[in-house]
Amino acid sequence: MQLDLQLGQAIKGNVEISERNLMLVFQVNCPSCLSRALPMLMRLKEENKGFNFFALSTAFEDFNLNNAKSTKALIEQGELTLHSKRYFAQLGLQKLPYEVDVPVVMDWFMPTIASSELAESIYNVFDKERLSQTVMNSIKAHLAQRLLPMSQMGRTFLNNGFQGTPTWVYFDKDLRIIQSWFGHKEIEWVQALLDK
């Protein structure tokens, strides 16, 4: 299976695809991404030379929090967003308790104008002369309701049909997926995969 990788703004370091790559797809407003997944990615990086490790910040919800501005603040100042802030506050922490030492890049997002053009082009397919204005208004409202959230999602996240975050993708230089999974696995399981 081929990975559809759509890289956007670089937040920290540069991402260069190599022979063996492990990508963590995360959201800044995902407590388990920040408390378990990112630290594990960094530990794997320390213990595995010859691999390319990086994190892709994406959004499939909470678009006002999961964005480039919040990702930059997290990486540069350790600033946490709503759910992540609540989680770390329970541990007595106000900021991310570690420095992220892997490259971090944003997923690519469709410009808002492109999503409205898409909705308009779909709307224009309908035969407006045969349908009542009430039906056409309903179609337009439904398109806006369905397409707007999809247009705000990160393209790598959406195009690959990922289930949520954290999502891990192990792939080669030709973007062939060797293994991918949603959620958490024990580090020993991941290490065994990388050792193959």
N, C-alpha and C positions, 0 to 999 in steps of 0.2 A: 504494500500500500504506500502511496506517495503522500508526503506531508505538503500541504499548501501553506507555506511560510510567508507571511506578509509582515515584514519588519517596518516599524515606524521610527519615531524619534529615539535616538540613543540617549539614555539617561546616565549611564556610567560605563566607561570603557567601550570597546568595539567588539562586535560580534562578527567573527569570520568563521564560516562553516568549514569543518575539517573532516577527516576520515571518520571519526567517531564523536558524536555530539549527544549531550544530555541536556535537554531544555526543560526547565520548570516553568509552567504557565501558572501565574498567580494573580490575585487581586490584592490591592493594599488594604481593603476593608475585609479581609479574610483572616481571622485570628489564627487558624491552624496553618495557613500558608506561612505566616510570620513566625509562629512559635515552633513549628516542627519542620516544615518543608524547606524553607530557605536555609536554616542552620544545617540540615542534612545535605543539601546541595553543596554548601561550602565545605563540609567535612569530606564529602566524596571528592571534591576538587583537590583538596589537600593530599588525599591518599591515592590519587590516580593521575599520574602524569601521562601525557599523550592523548588525553581526552579534551574535548571542548565543552565546558560547562557554562551555561548562561541562563538568565531568568527573563521571561517575557511577561511584562505587566499587561493585563488585559482588562476587559469589562464585559460582563453580561447582565449586570444589574447595578443599582446604586451608582449611576453614571456621574453624579455630581461628586462622588468620593473616589471612584476608581478611574482615575484619569492621569494625564501626564504631570499636572501640577502636584497632585498628592503623591505620586510616585517619586518625583524629584525631591519633595520635602521629606519623604521617608528615607530615601537613600542618602541625602546630604545632611539632614538635621535629625534624623530619627523620629520625625513627627508621625504620630499615629492618627488614624481616622476612627470614626464612630465605634464600630464593633471591636476593632483591634485595640483601640484605646481602653474600652471597657475591660477587655480580657487582661491586658497588661496591668491595668490599675488594680485588679484583684491580686496581682503579684507584688503590688507596691511600686510599680514602675510607671513612669510618665512618658518615657521615650523607648524606642526600640533598643534593647539592651546589648546589641552587638553591631558591628560595622559590616555592611554587606561588601564582600570582597570578590564578587563575581560580576561579569558584565551584565547590565540590565538594560533592556530595550523595551520600548512600548510596542504593543500590537499596532497594526495600521487600522485606522478608522475612516469610514466613508465620510466625505464631506457632507454636511447637512443638505446642501443644495442638490447633491447627487441623489439623495434619498427622496427628496420631494419631486425631482424629475422622474425617478423610477415610478413613484406612486401615480404621477400624472400620466405617464405613458401606459401604465396598466389600466387606469381609468378610461383612457381614450380608446381602448380596445372595445369597450361596450357600445352597443348600438343605442345611442342616446335618443334617437327618434322613435324607437320601439318601446323604450322603457320610460316609466313616469319619472318626473322630477324627484318624487319621494324616494323611489327605488335608487335613482342615481345618487342622491344625497346619502342614502344609507351605504351604498357601495363605497363612496368617497370616504365616509367616516370610518368604515371598516378597514379600508386600505391604510388610512392614517394610523389607526389603532394598532394594526399588525406590523406595518412596515417601519414605523418610527423606532420602536425598541430594537428591531433587527438592524436598522441602519446605525444605531449607536453602539452595537456590539463590536468588539475587536474582530477583524476579518479572519485572523488565524484561528481564533476560538470558534467563530461561526462556521467558516468554510470546512473545518475538519470535524464538525459535529461533536466537539468536546462536551462532556456532561457538566462540568463545574470546575472548581479549583480546590486544591491543587491538582493539576494534570501534569504528568511527566511524559516526555517523548524522547526515546532513544533512537537516533537516526544516523544515516551515513551521509557522505558528501554529496550524493545524488538525491538527497531528501527522501530516501526510502526508509520507511519506518521499520525498525527492527523490533521494537516493543513500545507500547504506550499503555498507561494506566491512569485511572482517576483515583484520587485519595492517597492514603498512606500505605506504604509497604515498609517492612523492617529494613534497616540499612544493610543487613546481611544478605537479604534477598536481592537488593539492588546491586550490591557488590558482586554477588555471584553472577548476575546478568552481565555486568561489565567485564568480569573475568573470562567469560566465554570467548 
